[in-house]
Amino acid sequence: MIKETIYASLTKYQKTAISIVRVSGPQVKIILKKFLKKRVKAKEINLRNIYDSNGEFIDQGLILFFSKPHSPTGEDVVEFHVHGSISIIKKIELELDKIKHVREAEPGEFTKRSLQNDKIDLLQVEGLDDLLEASTETQRKRAQLAFMGSVSSKLFDWRDELIEISSYLETSIDFSDEELPANTISTFEKKLNKIKKNLLVAIEKAEFSKKIKEGVKVVVSGPPNAGKSSLINCLLDENISIVSAHPGTTRDIVCSTVDMNGVCVNIYDTAGLHKTNNEIEIEGIKRATELLKISDIQIRVVDGNDHNWKEKLSEIPVVSRFTIDLINKSDLKKRKIIKSSNEINISTKTGENLDTFTKTLKEKIDSVVNKGDNPIIFRDRHIKITKKILECLNSIQVKDIEKSPELVAEDIRHSLTLIGKITGSVGVEEVLDNLFKNFCIGK
């Protein structure tokens, strides 16, 4: 079966200054002969006239040719950099369609061929997907680490370490009739514990690293009319939440997303926490309480003009490790704050101390994000598989090395197979199909 050559216009039918038509596959050299009257040099910028099958001039453009296997896809690849005229792109595509075994690419098909030809691995494909979706600086940096292969190299370190400890099992199997030296068992145990420790650290980092992609959850909680909605409007510099002197204005959860120091932050305005018989308010309070349980940072806001503000502050449950307490309406009445406490006097009306609060919030956000710094794994799929690897290694008992080394060897072989599922060397078709359907044409 002849493998098809694929093409894609990276800007499709959009009017642009420059447009690129990318082609990959075994027919590339034939295409170059049909379109150009002069040969091109690989890995060089070639200025050439482009002609149709009748020898009529189409356009003048820059031609980049990469011969296999030294190309992005591992196949012969050519890029036509032409003027961004819709008619020119249509004409080039029409001419390509005339050539046998040449067709338009499906979404993500160029990247898929790169994977199939071992130019990149599955982790890099996922990194590219994250890079295309990145909207903040932190998301971009994390995605590029994966795309450039640094994440994959750490997974290969795990694999090499597992292969190394399997050599001790071979020793045990080869000398099954003899008692193993104590230092062999001790070395095996130390290396096994080191790998398990690395896996635990990777899982913990991954849980926090997910927050970089999904956004840090900041939940604003407090009694009605404390100024929660006003605070969020100040943070976002927009009137997102309804502000009113009447208590209980916010009855459901209002979420807004903002980029703070390159980190995606989801800020939630919640219903006022208080006793009520109103069914709608009860449901809003229930939702607010549930959201607090999964928050990364909790902001507790009370009305400092209320003489019972300390009592009301203590009634707001503290469920997040990172908490900031704001005593609002300092423009009406200032309250004495203990310096060692986590409390800040603010006024959403005059802006007093909002800069102090914002600085503190950014520090808390950095604390959350830094826990997921330099992740080895970063998706739910990776975390689930890594937990299975850990289960395999936890099932290994050192005493089994002498009694049943074959069973221990099987656990390690299974662990190696699971690592292959993360990197993409084992059974990943379902993952690929899901990934590539999100890619654009030409990627």
TIPA-224342 format. One record per residue (C-alpha): residue in one letter; residue number from 0; x, z, y. Coordinates in pm, whole numbers, plus 50000, padded with zeros to 5 digits. Each point is the difference from the previous one (the first is absolute). Layout:
<sites>
@residu A | num NUM | x X | z Z | y Y
...
</sites>
This chain:
<sites>
@residu M | num 0 | x 50000 | z 50000 | y 50000
@residu I | num 1 | x 50138 | z 49896 | y 50340
@residu K | num 2 | x 50016 | z 50283 | y 50249
@residu E | num 3 | x 49814 | z 49921 | y 50320
@residu T | num 4 | x 50165 | z 49994 | y 50340
@residu I | num 5 | x 49816 | z 50201 | y 50265
@residu Y | num 6 | x 49980 | z 49965 | y 50376
@residu A | num 7 | x 49848 | z 50193 | y 50289
@residu S | num 8 | x 49976 | z 49970 | y 50375
@residu L | num 9 | x 50088 | z 50343 | y 50138
@residu T | num 10 | x 49783 | z 49955 | y 50308
@residu K | num 11 | x 49741 | z 49779 | y 49831
@residu Y | num 12 | x 49771 | z 49822 | y 50248
@residu Q | num 13 | x 50096 | z 50195 | y 50312
@residu K | num 14 | x 50140 | z 49847 | y 50312
@residu T | num 15 | x 50351 | z 50145 | y 50042
@residu A | num 16 | x 50333 | z 49904 | y 50155
@residu I | num 17 | x 50168 | z 49973 | y 49660
@residu S | num 18 | x 49849 | z 49993 | y 49652
@residu I | num 19 | x 50167 | z 50035 | y 49660
@residu V | num 20 | x 49904 | z 49832 | y 49675
@residu R | num 21 | x 50166 | z 50169 | y 49704
@residu V | num 22 | x 50040 | z 49829 | y 49661
@residu S | num 23 | x 50133 | z 50144 | y 49673
@residu G | num 24 | x 50041 | z 49849 | y 49654
@residu P | num 25 | x 50159 | z 49726 | y 49791
@residu Q | num 26 | x 49863 | z 49715 | y 50217
@residu V | num 27 | x 50179 | z 50111 | y 50318
@residu K | num 28 | x 50285 | z 49747 | y 49975
@residu I | num 29 | x 49750 | z 49718 | y 49938
@residu I | num 30 | x 49804 | z 50114 | y 50306
@residu L | num 31 | x 50317 | z 49992 | y 50212
@residu K | num 32 | x 50070 | z 49641 | y 49892
@residu K | num 33 | x 49643 | z 49891 | y 50080
@residu F | num 34 | x 49983 | z 50173 | y 50341
@residu L | num 35 | x 50353 | z 49944 | y 50131
@residu K | num 36 | x 50227 | z 49699 | y 50032
@residu K | num 37 | x 50314 | z 50206 | y 50026
@residu R | num 38 | x 50125 | z 50264 | y 49755
@residu V | num 39 | x 50005 | z 50368 | y 50094
@residu K | num 40 | x 50262 | z 50264 | y 49930
@residu A | num 41 | x 49901 | z 50325 | y 49831
@residu K | num 42 | x 50005 | z 50322 | y 50205
@residu E | num 43 | x 50051 | z 49805 | y 50324
@residu I | num 44 | x 49769 | z 49914 | y 50289
@residu N | num 45 | x 49927 | z 49629 | y 49975
@residu L | num 46 | x 49830 | z 49812 | y 50286
@residu R | num 47 | x 49811 | z 49711 | y 49841
@residu N | num 48 | x 49719 | z 49751 | y 50059
@residu I | num 49 | x 49711 | z 50043 | y 49758
@residu Y | num 50 | x 49814 | z 49696 | y 49863
@residu D | num 51 | x 49686 | z 49942 | y 49792
@residu S | num 52 | x 49975 | z 49797 | y 49677
@residu N | num 53 | x 49956 | z 49680 | y 50205
@residu G | num 54 | x 50318 | z 50064 | y 50196
@residu E | num 55 | x 49814 | z 50092 | y 50318
@residu F | num 56 | x 50145 | z 50271 | y 50224
@residu I | num 57 | x 49820 | z 50341 | y 49980
@residu D | num 58 | x 50222 | z 50234 | y 50203
@residu Q | num 59 | x 50355 | z 50114 | y 50066
@residu G | num 60 | x 50084 | z 50350 | y 49878
@residu L | num 61 | x 50252 | z 50239 | y 49853
@residu I | num 62 | x 50039 | z 49988 | y 49621
@residu L | num 63 | x 50132 | z 50299 | y 49804
@residu F | num 64 | x 50082 | z 49937 | y 49635
@residu F | num 65 | x 50094 | z 50269 | y 49745
@residu S | num 66 | x 50102 | z 49886 | y 49650
@residu K | num 67 | x 49915 | z 50210 | y 49698
@residu P | num 68 | x 50078 | z 50273 | y 49909
@residu H | num 69 | x 50130 | z 50087 | y 50347
@residu S | num 70 | x 49661 | z 50001 | y 50170
@residu P | num 71 | x 49724 | z 50252 | y 50080
@residu T | num 72 | x 49796 | z 49898 | y 49694
@residu G | num 73 | x 50282 | z 49911 | y 49762
@residu E | num 74 | x 49880 | z 49636 | y 50006
@residu D | num 75 | x 50090 | z 49710 | y 50228
@residu V | num 76 | x 49845 | z 50081 | y 50338
@residu V | num 77 | x 49961 | z 49794 | y 50317
@residu E | num 78 | x 49855 | z 50097 | y 50335
@residu F | num 79 | x 49879 | z 49744 | y 50254
@residu H | num 80 | x 50016 | z 50150 | y 50350
@residu V | num 81 | x 49786 | z 49761 | y 50205
@residu H | num 82 | x 49798 | z 49995 | y 50320
@residu G | num 83 | x 49691 | z 50218 | y 49971
@residu S | num 84 | x 49749 | z 49718 | y 50024
@residu I | num 85 | x 49699 | z 50031 | y 49769
@residu S | num 86 | x 50010 | z 49624 | y 49937
@residu I | num 87 | x 50368 | z 50014 | y 49894
@residu I | num 88 | x 49935 | z 50283 | y 49752
@residu K | num 89 | x 49698 | z 49817 | y 49855
@residu K | num 90 | x 50205 | z 49681 | y 49964
@residu I | num 91 | x 50288 | z 50178 | y 49820
@residu E | num 92 | x 49755 | z 50173 | y 49765
@residu L | num 93 | x 49824 | z 49669 | y 49931
@residu E | num 94 | x 50331 | z 49840 | y 49906
@residu L | num 95 | x 50093 | z 50296 | y 49775
@residu D | num 96 | x 49666 | z 49975 | y 49819
@residu K | num 97 | x 50083 | z 49638 | y 49908
@residu I | num 98 | x 50301 | z 50114 | y 49795
@residu K | num 99 | x 49937 | z 50080 | y 49634
@residu H | num 100 | x 50024 | z 50366 | y 49893
@residu V | num 101 | x 49993 | z 50122 | y 50362
@residu R | num 102 | x 49720 | z 50224 | y 50128
@residu E | num 103 | x 49919 | z 50257 | y 50267
@residu A | num 104 | x 50116 | z 50353 | y 49917
@residu E | num 105 | x 49768 | z 50288 | y 49925
@residu P | num 106 | x 50026 | z 50327 | y 50198
@residu G | num 107 | x 50325 | z 50180 | y 49914
@residu E | num 108 | x 50119 | z 49726 | y 49763
@residu F | num 109 | x 50343 | z 49959 | y 50163
@residu T | num 110 | x 50064 | z 50373 | y 49959
@residu K | num 111 | x 49869 | z 49985 | y 49643
@residu R | num 112 | x 50255 | z 49731 | y 49915
@residu S | num 113 | x 50273 | z 50212 | y 50157
@residu L | num 114 | x 49899 | z 50281 | y 49766
@residu Q | num 115 | x 49981 | z 49774 | y 49695
@residu N | num 116 | x 50349 | z 49867 | y 50073
@residu D | num 117 | x 50148 | z 50351 | y 50047
@residu K | num 118 | x 50072 | z 49950 | y 50370
@residu I | num 119 | x 49803 | z 50320 | y 50073
@residu D | num 120 | x 49830 | z 50269 | y 49791
@residu L | num 121 | x 49650 | z 50147 | y 50014
@residu L | num 122 | x 50105 | z 50285 | y 50230
@residu Q | num 123 | x 50128 | z 49746 | y 50250
@residu V | num 124 | x 49673 | z 49807 | y 49978
@residu E | num 125 | x 49810 | z 50319 | y 50073
@residu G | num 126 | x 50243 | z 50071 | y 50284
@residu L | num 127 | x 49927 | z 49655 | y 50144
@residu D | num 128 | x 49627 | z 50070 | y 49975
@residu D | num 129 | x 50049 | z 50327 | y 50189
@residu L | num 130 | x 50220 | z 49825 | y 50256
@residu L | num 131 | x 49730 | z 49743 | y 50073
@residu E | num 132 | x 49749 | z 50283 | y 50045
@residu A | num 133 | x 50232 | z 50226 | y 50205
@residu S | num 134 | x 49867 | z 50091 | y 50343
@residu T | num 135 | x 50241 | z 50280 | y 50097
@residu E | num 136 | x 50379 | z 50033 | y 50017
@residu T | num 137 | x 50014 | z 50253 | y 49715
@residu Q | num 138 | x 49787 | z 49778 | y 49776
@residu R | num 139 | x 50229 | z 49705 | y 50077
@residu K | num 140 | x 50319 | z 50192 | y 49917
@residu R | num 141 | x 49861 | z 50137 | y 49674
@residu A | num 142 | x 49869 | z 49659 | y 49892
@residu Q | num 143 | x 50332 | z 49831 | y 50079
@residu L | num 144 | x 50187 | z 50252 | y 49784
@residu A | num 145 | x 49787 | z 49891 | y 49707
@residu F | num 146 | x 50015 | z 49629 | y 50085
@residu M | num 147 | x 50379 | z 50000 | y 50038
@residu G | num 148 | x 50041 | z 50157 | y 49654
@residu S | num 149 | x 50129 | z 50350 | y 50077
@residu V | num 150 | x 49699 | z 50156 | y 49826
@residu S | num 151 | x 50053 | z 49784 | y 49691
@residu S | num 152 | x 50365 | z 50107 | y 49976
@residu K | num 153 | x 49894 | z 50365 | y 49971
@residu L | num 154 | x 49761 | z 49914 | y 49717
@residu F | num 155 | x 50284 | z 49822 | y 49822
@residu D | num 156 | x 50206 | z 50322 | y 50040
@residu W | num 157 | x 49725 | z 50183 | y 49807
@residu R | num 158 | x 50017 | z 49734 | y 49731
@residu D | num 159 | x 50380 | z 50025 | y 49973
@residu E | num 160 | x 49983 | z 50380 | y 49975
@residu L | num 161 | x 49744 | z 49978 | y 49720
@residu I | num 162 | x 50215 | z 49745 | y 49818
@residu E | num 163 | x 50296 | z 50236 | y 50036
@residu I | num 164 | x 49824 | z 50298 | y 49844
@residu S | num 165 | x 49873 | z 49777 | y 49719
@residu S | num 166 | x 50365 | z 49954 | y 49900
@residu Y | num 167 | x 50009 | z 50368 | y 49908
@residu L | num 168 | x 49706 | z 49941 | y 49768
@residu E | num 169 | x 50188 | z 49719 | y 49830
@residu T | num 170 | x 50280 | z 50248 | y 49936
@residu S | num 171 | x 49750 | z 50239 | y 49847
@residu I | num 172 | x 49850 | z 49728 | y 49780
@residu D | num 173 | x 50343 | z 49873 | y 49888
@residu F | num 174 | x 50113 | z 50351 | y 49906
@residu S | num 175 | x 49668 | z 50128 | y 49867
@residu D | num 176 | x 50171 | z 50170 | y 49704
@residu E | num 177 | x 50232 | z 50197 | y 50225
@residu E | num 178 | x 49939 | z 50268 | y 50261
@residu L | num 179 | x 50024 | z 49862 | y 50353
@residu P | num 180 | x 50262 | z 50153 | y 50230
@residu A | num 181 | x 49853 | z 50252 | y 50244
@residu N | num 182 | x 50136 | z 49810 | y 50301
@residu T | num 183 | x 49809 | z 49684 | y 49895
@residu I | num 184 | x 49669 | z 50188 | y 49995
@residu S | num 185 | x 50086 | z 50177 | y 50326
@residu T | num 186 | x 50087 | z 49672 | y 50175
@residu F | num 187 | x 49679 | z 49837 | y 49877
@residu E | num 188 | x 49794 | z 50294 | y 50128
@residu K | num 189 | x 50168 | z 49998 | y 50343
@residu K | num 190 | x 49951 | z 49627 | y 50048
@residu L | num 191 | x 49640 | z 50016 | y 49880
@residu N | num 192 | x 49919 | z 50283 | y 50244
@residu K | num 193 | x 50167 | z 49809 | y 50282
@residu I | num 194 | x 49781 | z 49694 | y 49936
@residu K | num 195 | x 49685 | z 50215 | y 49983
@residu K | num 196 | x 50093 | z 50167 | y 50328
@residu N | num 197 | x 50051 | z 49660 | y 50166
@residu L | num 198 | x 49658 | z 49888 | y 49874
@residu L | num 199 | x 49832 | z 50309 | y 50143
@residu V | num 200 | x 50165 | z 49945 | y 50339
@residu A | num 201 | x 49893 | z 49634 | y 49994
@residu I | num 202 | x 49637 | z 50094 | y 49926
@residu E | num 203 | x 49995 | z 50261 | y 50277
@residu K | num 204 | x 50150 | z 49756 | y 50252
@residu A | num 205 | x 49758 | z 49729 | y 49893
@residu E | num 206 | x 49698 | z 50217 | y 50073
@residu F | num 207 | x 50122 | z 50043 | y 50359
@residu S | num 208 | x 50125 | z 49642 | y 50024
@residu K | num 209 | x 49646 | z 49876 | y 49938
@residu K | num 210 | x 49908 | z 50160 | y 50331
@residu I | num 211 | x 50230 | z 49753 | y 50177
@residu K | num 212 | x 49788 | z 49715 | y 49870
@residu E | num 213 | x 49658 | z 50165 | y 50012
@residu G | num 214 | x 50060 | z 50201 | y 50318
@residu V | num 215 | x 50052 | z 50371 | y 50066
@residu K | num 216 | x 49664 | z 50184 | y 50003
@residu V | num 217 | x 49955 | z 50217 | y 50310
@residu V | num 218 | x 49671 | z 50192 | y 50002
@residu V | num 219 | x 49866 | z 50167 | y 50315
@residu S | num 220 | x 49779 | z 50299 | y 49915
@residu G | num 221 | x 49829 | z 50279 | y 50189
@residu P | num 222 | x 49664 | z 50134 | y 50122
@residu P | num 223 | x 49755 | z 49782 | y 50202
@residu N | num 224 | x 50081 | z 49927 | y 50365
@residu A | num 225 | x 50363 | z 50110 | y 49966
@residu G | num 226 | x 50125 | z 49662 | y 50127
@residu K | num 227 | x 50096 | z 49829 | y 49673
@residu S | num 228 | x 49864 | z 49661 | y 50103
@residu S | num 229 | x 50157 | z 50027 | y 50347
@residu L | num 230 | x 50334 | z 50078 | y 49837
@residu I | num 231 | x 49985 | z 49689 | y 49781
@residu N | num 232 | x 49902 | z 49783 | y 50297
@residu C | num 233 | x 50305 | z 50136 | y 50184
@residu L | num 234 | x 50227 | z 49927 | y 49703
@residu L | num 235 | x 49874 | z 49645 | y 49963
@residu D | num 236 | x 49950 | z 49940 | y 50371
@residu E | num 237 | x 49660 | z 49857 | y 49906
@residu N | num 238 | x 49641 | z 50124 | y 49994
@residu I | num 239 | x 49964 | z 49985 | y 49623
@residu S | num 240 | x 49807 | z 50322 | y 49948
@residu I | num 241 | x 49682 | z 50092 | y 50190
@residu V | num 242 | x 50058 | z 50287 | y 50241
@residu S | num 243 | x 49711 | z 50217 | y 50117
@residu A | num 244 | x 49937 | z 50352 | y 50129
@residu H | num 245 | x 49739 | z 50037 | y 49727
@residu P | num 246 | x 50146 | z 50155 | y 49683
@residu G | num 247 | x 49990 | z 49810 | y 49671
@residu T | num 248 | x 50046 | z 49649 | y 50144
@residu T | num 249 | x 50228 | z 49896 | y 49710
@residu R | num 250 | x 49805 | z 50026 | y 49676
@residu D | num 251 | x 50199 | z 49764 | y 49781
@residu I | num 252 | x 50369 | z 49919 | y 49961
@residu V | num 253 | x 50146 | z 49761 | y 50259
@residu C | num 254 | x 50338 | z 49848 | y 49906
@residu S | num 255 | x 50245 | z 49820 | y 50229
@residu T | num 256 | x 50344 | z 49862 | y 49918
@residu V | num 257 | x 50298 | z 50015 | y 50235
@residu D | num 258 | x 50371 | z 49916 | y 49981
@residu M | num 259 | x 50201 | z 50311 | y 50089
@residu N | num 260 | x 50379 | z 49954 | y 50006
@residu G | num 261 | x 49970 | z 49714 | y 49752
@residu V | num 262 | x 49779 | z 50195 | y 49759
@residu C | num 263 | x 49641 | z 49909 | y 49914
@residu V | num 264 | x 49781 | z 50302 | y 50078
@residu N | num 265 | x 49632 | z 50038 | y 49912
@residu I | num 266 | x 49832 | z 50250 | y 50233
@residu Y | num 267 | x 49664 | z 50142 | y 49892
@residu D | num 268 | x 49742 | z 50155 | y 50232
@residu T | num 269 | x 49773 | z 50229 | y 49798
@residu A | num 270 | x 49672 | z 50186 | y 50041
@residu G | num 271 | x 50017 | z 50341 | y 50167
@residu L | num 272 | x 50042 | z 50281 | y 49747
@residu H | num 273 | x 49719 | z 50253 | y 50047
@residu K | num 274 | x 49691 | z 50147 | y 49833
@residu T | num 275 | x 49696 | z 49776 | y 50032
@residu N | num 276 | x 49669 | z 49916 | y 49833
@residu N | num 277 | x 50013 | z 49635 | y 50106
@residu E | num 278 | x 50035 | z 49787 | y 49686
@residu I | num 279 | x 50199 | z 49726 | y 50175
@residu E | num 280 | x 50244 | z 50252 | y 50148
@residu I | num 281 | x 50034 | z 50175 | y 49664
@residu E | num 282 | x 50099 | z 49671 | y 49837
@residu G | num 283 | x 50245 | z 49926 | y 50284
@residu I | num 284 | x 50161 | z 50343 | y 49961
@residu K | num 285 | x 50023 | z 49950 | y 49623
@residu R | num 286 | x 50178 | z 49666 | y 50049
@residu A | num 287 | x 50235 | z 50155 | y 50258
@residu T | num 288 | x 50092 | z 50280 | y 49758
@residu E | num 289 | x 50069 | z 49753 | y 49717
@residu L | num 290 | x 50216 | z 49785 | y 50227
@residu L | num 291 | x 50206 | z 50302 | y 50105
@residu K | num 292 | x 50100 | z 50052 | y 49636
@residu I | num 293 | x 50181 | z 49664 | y 49990
@residu S | num 294 | x 50140 | z 50010 | y 50354
@residu D | num 295 | x 50373 | z 49983 | y 50070
@residu I | num 296 | x 49974 | z 50167 | y 50340
@residu Q | num 297 | x 49718 | z 50222 | y 50122
@residu I | num 298 | x 49928 | z 50056 | y 50369
@residu R | num 299 | x 49780 | z 50302 | y 50069
@residu V | num 300 | x 49832 | z 49992 | y 50342
@residu V | num 301 | x 49807 | z 50282 | y 50167
@residu D | num 302 | x 49852 | z 50058 | y 50345
@residu G | num 303 | x 50237 | z 50236 | y 50184
@residu N | num 304 | x 49720 | z 50078 | y 50247
@residu D | num 305 | x 49809 | z 50169 | y 49718
@residu H | num 306 | x 50087 | z 50370 | y 49984
@residu N | num 307 | x 49972 | z 49980 | y 49617
@residu W | num 308 | x 50251 | z 49714 | y 49971
@residu K | num 309 | x 50239 | z 50198 | y 49778
@residu E | num 310 | x 49724 | z 50087 | y 49760
@residu K | num 311 | x 49877 | z 49641 | y 49991
@residu L | num 312 | x 50353 | z 49875 | y 49941
@residu S | num 313 | x 50039 | z 50236 | y 49704
@residu E | num 314 | x 49671 | z 49871 | y 49854
@residu I | num 315 | x 50137 | z 49644 | y 49971
@residu P | num 316 | x 50155 | z 49975 | y 49653
@residu V | num 317 | x 50369 | z 49907 | y 49990
@residu V | num 318 | x 50039 | z 49753 | y 49714
@residu S | num 319 | x 50291 | z 49785 | y 50114
@residu R | num 320 | x 50367 | z 50093 | y 49986
@residu F | num 321 | x 50050 | z 49858 | y 50348
@residu T | num 322 | x 49760 | z 50156 | y 50252
@residu I | num 323 | x 49981 | z 49997 | y 50381
@residu D | num 324 | x 49769 | z 50239 | y 50188
@residu L | num 325 | x 49874 | z 49890 | y 50341
@residu I | num 326 | x 49832 | z 50233 | y 50247
@residu N | num 327 | x 49809 | z 49754 | y 50217
@residu K | num 328 | x 49856 | z 50020 | y 50355
@residu S | num 329 | x 50296 | z 50176 | y 50158
@residu D | num 330 | x 49880 | z 49854 | y 50330
@residu L | num 331 | x 49709 | z 50248 | y 49984
@residu K | num 332 | x 50178 | z 50300 | y 49857
@residu K | num 333 | x 50356 | z 50044 | y 49879
@residu R | num 334 | x 50067 | z 50215 | y 49699
@residu K | num 335 | x 50322 | z 50178 | y 49917
@residu I | num 336 | x 50178 | z 49833 | y 49711
@residu I | num 337 | x 50258 | z 50173 | y 49781
@residu K | num 338 | x 50314 | z 49786 | y 50012
@residu S | num 339 | x 50066 | z 50032 | y 49627
@residu S | num 340 | x 49650 | z 49876 | y 49913
@residu N | num 341 | x 49886 | z 49645 | y 49927
@residu E | num 342 | x 49756 | z 50007 | y 50293
@residu I | num 343 | x 50011 | z 49777 | y 50309
@residu N | num 344 | x 49793 | z 50040 | y 50318
@residu I | num 345 | x 49865 | z 49659 | y 50102
@residu S | num 346 | x 49742 | z 49836 | y 50222
@residu T | num 347 | x 49857 | z 49664 | y 49892
@residu K | num 348 | x 49850 | z 49976 | y 50349
@residu T | num 349 | x 50318 | z 50040 | y 50208
@residu G | num 350 | x 50250 | z 49899 | y 49731
@residu E | num 351 | x 50185 | z 50333 | y 50016
@residu N | num 352 | x 50247 | z 50043 | y 49711
@residu L | num 353 | x 49874 | z 49687 | y 49824
@residu D | num 354 | x 50358 | z 49869 | y 50004
@residu T | num 355 | x 50112 | z 50320 | y 49823
@residu F | num 356 | x 49725 | z 49955 | y 49743
@residu T | num 357 | x 50085 | z 49631 | y 49946
@residu K | num 358 | x 50367 | z 50086 | y 49950
@residu T | num 359 | x 49909 | z 50268 | y 49746
@residu L | num 360 | x 49766 | z 49760 | y 49820
@residu K | num 361 | x 50272 | z 49734 | y 49975
@residu E | num 362 | x 50240 | z 50260 | y 49854
@residu K | num 363 | x 49742 | z 50090 | y 49734
@residu I | num 364 | x 49943 | z 49632 | y 49923
@residu D | num 365 | x 50376 | z 49949 | y 49959
@residu S | num 366 | x 50010 | z 50298 | y 49762
@residu V | num 367 | x 49730 | z 49842 | y 49784
@residu V | num 368 | x 50159 | z 49654 | y 50001
@residu N | num 369 | x 50356 | z 50123 | y 49942
@residu K | num 370 | x 49892 | z 50151 | y 49669
@residu G | num 371 | x 49944 | z 49645 | y 49882
@residu D | num 372 | x 50323 | z 49861 | y 50143
@residu N | num 373 | x 50193 | z 49746 | y 49788
@residu P | num 374 | x 49747 | z 49987 | y 49715
@residu I | num 375 | x 50096 | z 49867 | y 49658
@residu I | num 376 | x 49638 | z 49926 | y 49913
@residu F | num 377 | x 49721 | z 49953 | y 50250
@residu R | num 378 | x 49675 | z 49871 | y 49848
@residu D | num 379 | x 49733 | z 50167 | y 49786
@residu R | num 380 | x 50099 | z 49769 | y 49716
@residu H | num 381 | x 50362 | z 50120 | y 50019
@residu I | num 382 | x 49900 | z 50366 | y 50014
@residu K | num 383 | x 49774 | z 49976 | y 49693
@residu I | num 384 | x 50269 | z 49826 | y 49795
@residu T | num 385 | x 50273 | z 50243 | y 50114
@residu K | num 386 | x 49782 | z 50294 | y 49895
@residu K | num 387 | x 49969 | z 49840 | y 49656
@residu I | num 388 | x 50380 | z 49965 | y 49982
@residu L | num 389 | x 50033 | z 50368 | y 50086
@residu E | num 390 | x 49748 | z 50089 | y 49728
@residu C | num 391 | x 50211 | z 49809 | y 49747
@residu L | num 392 | x 50318 | z 50180 | y 50101
@residu N | num 393 | x 49829 | z 50339 | y 50016
@residu S | num 394 | x 49890 | z 49954 | y 49640
@residu I | num 395 | x 50363 | z 49982 | y 49891
@residu Q | num 396 | x 50130 | z 50325 | y 49861
@residu V | num 397 | x 50375 | z 50038 | y 49972
@residu K | num 398 | x 49966 | z 50136 | y 49646
@residu D | num 399 | x 49845 | z 49666 | y 49899
@residu I | num 400 | x 50331 | z 49822 | y 50056
@residu E | num 401 | x 50132 | z 50131 | y 49671
@residu K | num 402 | x 49672 | z 50016 | y 49808
@residu S | num 403 | x 49823 | z 49684 | y 50114
@residu P | num 404 | x 50227 | z 49786 | y 50219
@residu E | num 405 | x 49788 | z 49692 | y 49920
@residu L | num 406 | x 49695 | z 50157 | y 50169
@residu V | num 407 | x 50203 | z 50088 | y 50310
@residu A | num 408 | x 50138 | z 49646 | y 50007
@residu E | num 409 | x 49644 | z 49865 | y 49991
@residu D | num 410 | x 49905 | z 50215 | y 50302
@residu I | num 411 | x 50295 | z 49863 | y 50194
@residu R | num 412 | x 49919 | z 49641 | y 49898
@residu H | num 413 | x 49644 | z 50051 | y 50121
@residu S | num 414 | x 50135 | z 50139 | y 50330
@residu L | num 415 | x 50215 | z 49690 | y 50044
@residu T | num 416 | x 49696 | z 49780 | y 49936
@residu L | num 417 | x 49806 | z 50192 | y 50265
@residu I | num 418 | x 50280 | z 49945 | y 50256
@residu G | num 419 | x 49969 | z 49630 | y 49919
@residu K | num 420 | x 49633 | z 50018 | y 50095
@residu I | num 421 | x 50095 | z 50127 | y 50347
@residu T | num 422 | x 50267 | z 49737 | y 50062
@residu G | num 423 | x 49792 | z 49722 | y 49846
@residu S | num 424 | x 50198 | z 49912 | y 49691
@residu V | num 425 | x 49716 | z 50113 | y 49769
@residu G | num 426 | x 49628 | z 49910 | y 50001
@residu V | num 427 | x 49914 | z 49956 | y 50368
@residu E | num 428 | x 49767 | z 49698 | y 50007
@residu E | num 429 | x 49700 | z 50205 | y 50111
@residu V | num 430 | x 50204 | z 50158 | y 50280
@residu L | num 431 | x 50128 | z 49659 | y 50110
@residu D | num 432 | x 49655 | z 49843 | y 50011
@residu N | num 433 | x 49878 | z 50280 | y 50223
@residu L | num 434 | x 50304 | z 49976 | y 50227
@residu F | num 435 | x 50014 | z 49625 | y 50049
@residu K | num 436 | x 49634 | z 49958 | y 50087
@residu N | num 437 | x 50081 | z 50191 | y 50322
@residu F | num 438 | x 50292 | z 49775 | y 50092
@residu C | num 439 | x 49963 | z 49709 | y 50239
@residu I | num 440 | x 50059 | z 49635 | y 49910
@residu G | num 441 | x 50373 | z 49923 | y 50020
@residu K | num 442 | x 50117 | z 50348 | y 49896
</sites>
